[in-house]
Amino acid sequence: MKLLRNPNFIAGLVILLLAVGAGIFFNHLISEYPEWSSMYKLLKEVRTPVVGMLLLLGFWFIWMSIRDNKKYDWIVVLLFLAAFVVFTALFIISLI
């Protein structure tokens, strides 16, 4: 129960719920456009990086709240930044 009072844990849960909502919202928007539309293609390409980054951010906040030993938290930050770079590169490549 102590974990539920941790602000990082609450922020992580809120961000994970936001990721689920963003995924549902993107699916709803995608269904509104015909398959040949450029907006349809753009939304399909943007959905994965946006939802992926929200999921990573949410899990990172939860990880920071669960860890008692803060010695290795910089590794998590580096992994998060690496994932951000990969998602950004994939997004830019998908636009070309």
C-alpha positions as CSV (number, residue, x, y, z in Angstrom):
1,M,0.0,0.0,0.0
2,K,3.0,2.3,0.5
3,L,3.6,2.0,-3.2
4,L,0.2,3.5,-4.1
5,R,1.2,6.7,-2.3
6,N,4.4,7.1,-4.4
7,P,3.9,9.9,-6.9
8,N,6.1,8.2,-9.5
9,F,3.9,5.1,-9.3
10,I,0.7,7.1,-9.7
11,A,2.3,9.1,-12.7
12,G,3.3,5.8,-14.3
13,L,-0.2,4.3,-14.0
14,V,-1.7,7.5,-15.4
15,I,0.8,7.5,-18.4
16,L,0.0,3.8,-19.0
17,L,-3.7,4.6,-19.1
18,L,-3.0,7.5,-21.4
19,A,-1.0,5.1,-23.7
20,V,-4.0,2.7,-23.9
21,G,-6.3,5.6,-24.6
22,A,-4.0,7.0,-27.3
23,G,-3.9,3.6,-29.0
24,I,-7.7,3.4,-28.9
25,F,-8.0,6.9,-30.2
26,F,-5.6,6.3,-33.0
27,N,-7.5,3.2,-34.0
28,H,-10.7,5.2,-34.1
29,L,-9.1,8.0,-36.2
30,I,-7.6,5.4,-38.6
31,S,-11.0,3.8,-39.1
32,E,-12.5,7.2,-40.2
33,Y,-10.3,7.5,-43.3
34,P,-10.3,5.3,-46.4
35,E,-7.2,3.1,-46.9
36,W,-5.9,5.1,-49.9
37,S,-5.9,8.4,-47.9
38,S,-2.6,9.9,-47.0
39,M,-4.0,10.7,-43.5
40,Y,-4.7,7.0,-43.1
41,K,-1.1,6.2,-43.9
42,L,0.3,8.9,-41.6
43,L,-1.8,7.9,-38.7
44,K,-0.8,4.3,-39.1
45,E,2.9,5.3,-39.1
46,V,2.6,7.7,-36.1
47,R,0.6,5.3,-33.9
48,T,3.4,2.9,-33.0
49,P,6.0,5.5,-32.0
50,V,3.5,7.6,-29.9
51,V,2.0,4.6,-28.1
52,G,5.4,3.0,-27.7
53,M,7.0,6.1,-26.1
54,L,4.0,6.5,-23.7
55,L,4.3,2.8,-22.7
56,L,8.1,3.2,-22.1
57,L,7.6,6.4,-20.2
58,G,4.9,4.8,-18.0
59,F,7.0,1.7,-17.2
60,W,10.0,3.9,-16.5
61,F,8.0,5.9,-13.9
62,I,6.8,2.6,-12.3
63,W,10.3,1.2,-12.4
64,M,11.6,4.3,-10.6
65,S,8.9,4.0,-7.9
66,I,9.6,0.3,-7.3
67,R,13.4,0.4,-7.1
68,D,14.7,1.0,-3.6
69,N,18.3,1.0,-4.7
70,K,18.8,4.0,-6.9
71,K,22.3,2.9,-7.9
72,Y,21.3,1.5,-11.3
73,D,18.6,4.0,-12.3
74,W,20.9,5.8,-14.8
75,I,20.9,2.6,-16.8
76,V,17.1,2.8,-17.1
77,V,17.4,6.5,-18.2
78,L,19.9,5.5,-20.9
79,L,17.7,2.7,-22.1
80,F,14.8,5.1,-22.3
81,L,16.8,7.6,-24.3
82,A,18.0,4.9,-26.6
83,A,14.4,3.8,-27.2
84,F,13.5,7.4,-27.9
85,V,16.2,7.7,-30.5
86,V,15.2,4.4,-32.1
87,F,11.5,5.4,-32.3
88,T,12.4,8.8,-33.6
89,A,14.7,7.3,-36.3
90,L,12.0,4.8,-37.3
91,F,9.5,7.5,-37.6
92,I,11.7,9.7,-39.7
93,I,12.6,6.7,-41.9
94,S,8.9,5.9,-42.3
95,L,8.2,9.4,-43.6
96,I,10.8,9.2,-46.4
